[in-house]
Amino acid sequence: EIYKSAKAKIEKEMPFLASCFTSNCGWALGLVFRNRNFVIKASNNEEVMSGMTFCVRTGFDGVELKNKVGPKKMKKFSCVLGDVVLVSKSEAEELTKYTGDVVYRLKDDEDEDEDESSEEEKEDKKDNEVFVVGENKIKRSLRSSRRTAAQIEAEKSSASLEKAIVDQQKKLMKTRAKQALKNDGESTKAEAEEEKQIEIVRKYANTKQYPHGLKRNQVFCDPERECVFLPVFGYHVPFHISVIKSVSKSDEEHYTVLRLNFFYPTGNVGYARDTPKEMRAVLEKYKEMNYVKEMSFRSRDSQNLNHQMRMIKELQKRVKQRQKKEEIEKGLVEQADLILNRTGRKPSLLDVSMRPSIRKGKCVGRLSAHVNGFRFRTTRGEVFDLIYANVKHFFFQPCEKELIVLIHFHLHNPMLVGRVKTRDVQFYAEVVEGSTALDSSSKRGMYDPDEIDEENRERKLRAKLNKAFENFCRQVLQVVENNNMTIGQGNEFDIPYRALGFNGVPHKEMVLLQPTVYCLVNLTETPFFVVSMDEVAHIHFERTDFRVSKTFDMVFIMKKHLLPDCEVVPQRVQSIPVASFDTIKGWIHEKGDVTFTKGTTPLNWKMVMIGVREELQEGIFWKNLDGDGEPKPVGWLFLSMEDEEDVEEQDDDEGSQYSGPSEDSGESEDFSEDDLSDESEEFEPSDESGEDWDELHAKAARSDRERVRKDAERDARDASKAPKSKRRRKGRR
């Protein structure tokens, strides 16, 4: 009855639309979206009861138009209107709630589909073209036509990932810039004040404190106060041993000459790399002073000069040993005492080796977990203790394709192991012997039963050791949790992801670098390579012109490298295969908090970091204007701008070719005195004032810095392109 009454009303008021009315006016809603037994249509006589819910809709299909309308010149159109209605005893209730007008716009893609279909038809025609060569028929085949659906999907996913990486890097750069501008370099200045605490050495307050053994016009060495007295115009002048760079002696005919070389300011940095810290403090404080480069003393009596030269060298040796010891002990933090577990059963690993070794040679012993730390006791009774609180990263690497299974600890504060200062301590067990004798007695066939049994034993031993080391790690975490201690990141041990690993040269040999949750590591080869990602400020990829090179380099700029007095060059990983580039970018993208840039040329990182530290101290590194108000790249973007500058320089060089004067130019060179007098009369001086001397000096200094930077980068590129044999000779020198 509902459907019939609705159609009757349409036939009465608009009979021309009766034939276009839909076949039903809705259906009942319940456990299913459309209840077939309660469809509102002419043939359905089911009774509607209170509490039922219906989707009531009316519409017209295929309504013809007299005139063609719209951009597509439509001849027909359709429309549907629907509501959800609840049936009650008194009246029906509309459940569809909306405010205002609701409009849905559907994009018309018919033309695009037609164009795409036409292009596809053209490509299909091209693919199906058949060429007749002699008696043979050859079918045309394009590379794109041979792509599978999986390849097309992989290309789309890689393109979307690349776009996501670019967007994420832009957001990170903007966020870093906002944070830096908000802090305004306060933390950097505070760190600079903490670092600069080196005082100038003062050994003698007055001449009364001079030693009593001084003789007129003779060189004298005072080992107690580490000074050397040199006669200058009849007076003894004390020089601290840190000022003297080297001392030498030469014998002439009747004289002996003692020559002393001193440290003095050189180059843009201000001093040589081997300058002691005491002398650096003097050079930084008194930059405008004149310094003595060398002094020579001649005497007929060689006995005193020989004795003093020997004493000066012994004093230098003693001071260097003391400074080396101080450098090793610098940063060492005294650990808390180990609390031994004397009551319950403690987790232990037997027959494990330690790297670095406590003594010379390999040391094997037992590793045990106690209340607040580890204790390693060798077979000779030597003891090494490690506290849980000093462990920053806790690694467990099973033996899959390596020769060892290991547990590695990366520390917050360095420790002194034997005579080595280190932040990495490792305990491992060998699964397979690293070398095998190849003499005639050990030759075996492929199907030798003994060889097969040995391989089975190695496989079982590998599984046994992997399980033992993993159980030890889990027991350690249980002990840490029971005693309310902390170890590693979140009281968890980290396992390297071998599937994401890639080859590279962080030190001197090619190794497998494997990412973890918090780090990038190589734990099987020494020296160990552990980069904690929370300490990384920026990553730069070098030599990314893959048309020229099949490998690229990866440079880690750590946060400590941004300190004003830091002289450490950023860590570079060389010779990474091109195939690993996308994997590395995806891994950095997943980290989500590390910025990176890429360039085609290797950089001189010593000069680059000097410029970065200067801009950080001036507070303009994260700004788009330099100190003179000229535009510059923000933050680390200048690393990727170097390639564009090189291209511009090449274009300028190509466009600066000199061309000689033409034949017509000779006519313009004929001037008369009258013409010159007329021009001088017409000349009027302008009111504009020129630049003052301060601006000119600032421009000259800026151009000098730019020239020095480009020269250093050019030298670095030339050095990288030099033959390997020349580079080896330079390295040996």
Secondary structure, DSSP 8 states (H G I E B T S, - for coil): -HHHHHHHHHHHH-GGGGGGB-S--EEEESSSSSEEEEE-STT------TT-EEEEEEEEEEEEEEEEETTTTEEEEEEEEEEEEE--SS--EE-----S---------HHHHHHHHHHHHHHHHHHT-EEEETTEEEE---TGGG--HHHHHHHHHHHHHHHHHHHHHHHHHHHHHHHHHHHTTHHHHHHHHHH---------SSGGGS-TT--TT--EEETTTTEEEEEETTEEEEEETTTEEEEEEEE-SS-EEEEEEE----TTTSS-TT--HHHHHHHHH-TTS----EEEEEES-HHHHHHHHHHHHHHHHHHHHHHHHHHHHTT-----------SS---EEEEEEEES-SSSS--EEEEEE-SSEEEEEETTS-EEEEEGGGEEEEEEE--SSSSEEEEEEEEEEEEEETTEEEEEEEEEEESS-S----SGGG---TT-HHHHHHHHHHHHHHHHHHHHHHHHHHHHHHHHHHTT---TTTS--B---GGG-EEEBSSSS-EEEEE-SSEEEE-SSSS-EEEEGGGEEEEEEE---TTT-SEEEEEEEEGGGGSTT-----EEEEEEEGGGHHHHHHHHHHH-S--EEE-SS---HHHHHHHHHHHHHHT-TTSSB-TTS-B---GGGHHHHHHHHHHHHHHHHHHT------SGGGGGG---HHHHHHHHHH----S-----HHHHHHHHHHHHHHHHHHHHHHHHHHHHHS-HHHHHHHHH-
